[in-house]
């Protein structure tokens, strides 16, 4: 299947086809970036059987005009399942599916319900949400800290408006561009510019604004890593490259003698810096720059959260060398990033990230062996990666 018209048809259909089709287009300079992700469906050498249930097209997913009961019944291991679930969550929120979660004094609900959602669809979403950890059921009632954190804006109306903004964010920044992936295969041009200098700042700023309300849900992960590193019992100098919502620096700087320097685009600082400065007054410095910029100084911990895969592969060795150079004796570099195995065929969700990077115009999901080699060359001693709260962590002390 090397005919560009046929490839385009598969690519614009759904993510499963995009992953599969990428494996057949290694001769195309753009599709090569996504080809490695096809390992997740390596057992398929031909298109899926015509009789098998297809995923929704991106146009259908964006509009919400889909059979949610059927989509959410797909195998939990499907690489696109989280994105489908996110679409269901956001469309459901816009339809009022979670209104009873959003009142300031809300408790649990006996069942989900909203106009336009069938009982089969709501039951499927409840099961999906429980499998993903979005819901819990206690004493016969359903609870969701995740939804309340994402949209807890005081009133049901304000919360629903916020979730609609979140849906618009997903549409504008990801779902619409991925729907143009088929055209990108033919033109060789990425349909979005998240990774380019002109697009990274606005995207990261918008992402920080959308994710800031849910930051407390991510705090236990960062706090667990801080505990692994023994950061709670002493003051340390922390550098965070790629601040986002500053979850990591806030967790790492729990000791009153710790000081923090964070680096990210000005658009991120406009959203996040006031929140962090209020908590760490007098011991917090924001550097408004590309997050791969390593400022001068001497730090006990350098943390790089969800940044490495967005950088051009040939820029990573120099970046790691610069980060290692500012570590104090005994200091440690901490990388939190979606890593894949040496064979680049697992885990599925991280392989799908490579398709995302093809859409966003650059970057590479690193395999553990290649990253370990790059860290050794930077003068560090990488440890075996650990999975903490579903996130892969690699710590590399200075030698």
N, C-alpha and C positions, 0 to 999 in steps of 0.2 A: 504493500500500500504506500507507494512513493509519489503518487499523483497529488500535487498540492491541493487540488480541489477536493479530493477524497479525504486528505488529511484535515483540511479545514472543516469539513463536515463533522468529523469525529471530534476535533478539538473544541468546537463551539457547542457540542452537545452536552457534555458533562465532564467532570474532573476525571472520572475513571477512564474515559476515552482519551483525555488529554495525556494522562500518564502512559497509557498504552501506546498511543500514536507517537509520543516523543521517542520511544525506543526504535521506531522505524525511520526516523529522520536524522540519523547521525551525520548525514552529509550536509545538513543545513546548519550554518554557523549559529543561528539563534536557537534552534531546537536542541542543539547539542547541550546547551546549558541545563535543559530539563531532562535529557535522556536518561541520566543515572537514576532518576526517580522511578523509572519504569520497572526497576527491580522488584518493587512491591507487588507488581502483577506479573512477575516473571513466568509464572506457570501458564500464562496466556500467550500463545504465539499467533492467535487469530483474534479478530474482534469478538466480543461477547456474543453468545447465541442470540439470534433474533427473538427467541421466545422468552429470554430472561428479562426480569423487570428492569427497566432503564431508570436512571436517575433523572431528575428534572433538568431541563435546560437552564442556563444561567438567567435567561430572560424570564422564565417561569418562576425561578427562585426569587429573583428581584421583585417581581410583582406580587408574590405570595399566592398566585393562582395555581396551587399544587394540591395534590392529595397527601396531606401531612401524615395521615395514618399509614399510608403505604410507604412513604419515604422513611419515616422514623422506625419502621419495622425492619430495616436493612440490618445486616450483620454489623455488630459493634466494631469489628475489626476493619471495616471499610475505611480507607484513608481519608475520604471526604466527609465522614460522618459528623465530625465536630462542626464543620462549616454548615452542613445541612441543619444540624441542631441549633446552631447560632441563628440561622435564618428563621427557623420556627420560633425560637425564643423572642426574637425582635419583632417579627410580624405579629405573634400572639400578644406581645405587650402593647403594640399599637392598636390591636383590636379589643383591648381591655381584658385579656385572659388572666392577667395577674393583678387586677385592680384591688382585690381583697387582700393581697399581700402588701399593698403600698400605702395604706392608711397609716398615719403615725402610730396608732395604738393597735395595729393589726396583730392578730395571733395566727394560728394555723387555719387552713380551710379544709373542709371535708372533701372537696373535689374542685378541679378546674372547670371553668365554663366561660363562654363568650359567644356573642352572636356571630354566626358564620362558622363556628367550630363544632363539628359533630362530636358525639360522645366517643366514637371510635378514635377520632383524632386527639381528643384531650387525654384519653387513656393512654394512647401511644406516646404522647409527649410526656405524660407523668412517668411512665416506665423509662423512657429515654433519659429524662432529667434525673431520676434516681440512680440510674446506671452511671451517669456522668458526674454524680455528686452535687447536682444543682438543687435537688430536693431531698428531704428526709421525711419519713412518716413516723409520727409518734402518737400513741394513744388514739389511733384512727384518724388523725388529722395530718395535713401536708404543710410543711414549713420550708421556707427558702431564704436563708441568709444571703445567698448570692444575689437574688433579685432585689432584695431590700437594700443591699449595699450598692448595687449598680444604680438604683433609681430612688433612693431614699431622700426625696427633696421636699419633705414636709407635708405635701398634700397629694392626693391621688392625681389631680390634674397636672401639677408640676412634674410629678414622677413620670406620668405617661408622656408628657411633652419631652422630657429628657430621653426616655427610651426611643421616642421617634427620632430625635437628633442622633442617637446612637445608630439607629437603623440607617439613617441618611449617610452617616460616616462610613458604614460598611459598604453601602451602595457606591458612593462616590470614589472611595479609595481602593476598593478591592474587587467587588463583584462586577462592576461595569468594565474595568480593564481586563479581567480574566475572560469576560465574554468576547473580547477582541483578540484572544490569543491565536485564533486561527488565522486572522489577517497578519499577525506578527510573524508567523511562520513563513508567509509568502514575501513579506517586505523586509524581514530581518531587523525590524525596529520594535523595541519593547513598547507595549501599549500604555505604560505608566512610567513615571520617573521618580519613584520613591527613593531609589538609590542614587540618583544624580544630585549634584549640588543644588540644582534649582528646585528639586522636589522634596528632598529629605527633610529640610527644616519645617516646611508647612505640614508634611505628613506626621512627623514626630510630635509637633506641637498639637495637632488635632488628636493624635493618639493619646497623648498625655492627658488632655482635657477629658476625653471619653473614659479613660481608665482610672483617673484619680479617685472617683468615689469608691471604687472597688479595691483600692490599694490595701486597706486593712485585711482583706481576705488573703492577700499574698504575703503579708508580714510573717506569718508563722514559718513559711519556707525560708525566708532570709534569716529569721531569728535562729532557726535550726542550724543553718550553715555557720552563723556567728558563734553558736555554741560549740560546733565541731572545731572551730579555729581558736576557741578559748578567748574570745574578744570581750566577754562581759566583765572580766576581773581586772582590767587595766585600761588606761587611756592609750589610744592608738591614733596615728595619723592615717586618714583614709582618703584615697583618690577613687572616685567613681567615674568611669568613662562610658557615657551613654546613660544619662541619668534616668530618663523616662519619668516615672512617678516617684523616684528616689526611695523606693522601698528598701533597697539594699543598704544605702548609706544610713538611712534612719535606723535600720536594725543593727548595723555594725557599730554605730556610734552611741550605744546605750550607756557607756561609762561617761560620767560627767567631765572627765579630762580628755575625752576624744575630740578630735577636730576633723572636719570634713571639707574636701574640695571636690566639687562635681563639675563635669564638663558636658554640655549639650548645646544644641542650637538655641538662639535667642527666643524662638517661638516656644520652646519647651520651658525656658526660664520664666517667661511671662506667666505661665500657668502654675508651675511647680515651686519656683523659688520663694514666693511669699509664704507658702505653706511650711516649707522646711525652715526658712529663716525664723519663723515665729517660734518653732520648737528649739532650734539650736542657735539662738541669738548669741553673737559674739564668737562662735566657734564654727562658722559655716561660711564658705566662699564659693560663689558661683562663677564659673568661667564660661562665657557665651562664645562658643566655637563649635566647629564640627567635632562630634564626640570621639573621633579618632585622633584628635589633637592631644598630645601628652604634654602637660605644662611642666615647667621646671620645679624642682623641690625634692623632698625626701619623704617617703611614705612607708608605713609599716604594712599596709594592705592596699593593693590596687584591685578593684573589682570591675569586671567587664561583663555586664548583663545584656544578653540578647543583642549583641553588636557584631560579633565576629563574622557571622554568616552574611551580613550586609556589606562587608568590605570587599573590594576587588581582591581576588586571591593573591596576586603578586604584591599587594600592599601589606598583607598580613605579617610576613616575617619582619619587615621594618617596624611595623606597629608594635609587635611583641617585643622587639629589641628595645624600643623606646620605653615601653612600659617597664621592662626589666631594669632599665638603667636608673629609674627613679626609686627603686626599692631599696630600703635601708637593709643593712646586714640582718639576716633573719626574717626579712619581709617575705610576703607571699602574694602571688598573683592569683586571683580567683576568677575563673571563667564560667559563666552560666550560659550555655548555648545548646541548640539542638544538634547533637552529634550523631553520626551514623557509624556502623561498624566498618571494619577494613574492607569487606567485600561490597560495601555500599548497597546492601539489600535489606537493611532493617535499622531502626524500627519504622513502620509504615508512615506514621505522622511526620517524621523528620524527612523522609523521602519526598513527601508531598511538598514540604517547604522548598525543595529545589524547583518545583514547578512554579511556586509563588515567586521565587527569585527571577525566574525567566520572565514573568509578567512585570516585575518591578524594575527590571533593567540592570541587574548585576548581582554580584555576591555568589557565595558557594557554601553549601553545607559541608562542614569539615568532618572527615572521618577521624576516629580516635588516634589511629597510628600516625597519620600525617600531622595532626595537631601536636602530638607528643614529640615528634621529630622537630617541629618548628620551635617548640618550647625549649628543648634541649639546646638547639642552636642559639637560642637567646640567652643561654647561661642559667637556665632554671632547671629544677628537678621535678618534672611533672609526676603527680601521683595518679593512681588508678582512678578513673572517673567514678563518681557516685551518683546515684539517682536519689534525689531528695524531693519528696512531694511531687513526683512526676517530672522534675527538671534535672537535667544532667549538669553536674558540677565537677570541674577539674581544677584542683589546687596545685600550684607550682611554686614551691619556696625557692628563694634565691640560693644559689650554690655558694 
